[in-house]
Amino acid sequence: MEPEPGAARRGGCAPRAFRAAAADITPLRESAAFRRLFAGQAVSLVGTQVTRVAVPLQVYAITRSSLDVGLVGLAGFVPLVL
């Protein structure tokens, strides 16, 4: 199957729906400050996810109690509700 005429000019053979749904990364290319902010947020997100896994694992390793792990989860859920 050959690409449509002019497909190279429009940015390849990606469907229009994909291009419309894709995130605009222009600020990442144009702003160094935004790149630093984005990188910092990405590192923070990874650290948060590691913590969300590590704390219940550590509580279970120390206590061998599923109830205590559930209480840790409940303690983390309460601020979200409030």
For each residue, the residues with C-beta under 8 A, 3 or more apart:
1:
2:
3: 7 8 13
4: 7 13
5:
6: 9 10
7: 3 4 10 12 13
8: 3 12
9: 6
10: 6 7
11: 14 19
12: 7 8
13: 3 4 7
14: 11 18 19
15: 18 19
16: 19 20
17: 20 21
18: 14 15 21 22
19: 11 14 15 16 22
20: 16 17
21: 17 18
22: 18 19
23:
24: 27
25: 28 29
26: 29 30
27: 24 30 31 34
28: 25 31 34 35 38
29: 25 26
30: 26 27 34
31: 27 28 34 35
32: 35 36
33: 36 37
34: 27 28 30 31 37 38
35: 28 31 32 38 39
36: 32 33 39 40
37: 33 34 40 41
38: 28 34 35 41 42
39: 35 36 42 43
40: 36 37 43 44
41: 37 38 44 45
42: 38 39 45 46
43: 39 40 46 47
44: 40 41 47 48
45: 41 42 48 49
46: 42 43 49 50
47: 43 44 50 51
48: 44 45 51 52
49: 45 46 52 53
50: 46 47 53 54
51: 47 48 54 55
52: 48 49 55 56 76
53: 49 50 56 57
54: 50 51 57 58
55: 51 52 58 59 72
56: 52 53 59 60 69 72 73
57: 53 54 60 61
58: 54 55 61 62
59: 55 56 62 63 65 68 69 72
60: 56 57 63 64 65 66 68 69
61: 57 58 64
62: 58 59
63: 59 60 68 69
64: 60 61
65: 59 60 68 69
66: 60 69 70
67: 70 71
68: 59 60 63 65 71 72
69: 56 59 60 63 65 66 72 73
70: 66 67 73 74
71: 67 68 74 75
72: 55 56 59 68 69 75 76
73: 56 69 70 76 77
74: 70 71 77 78
75: 71 72 78
76: 52 72 73 79 80
77: 73 74 80 81
78: 74 75 81 82
79: 76 82
80: 76 77
81: 77 78
82: 78 79
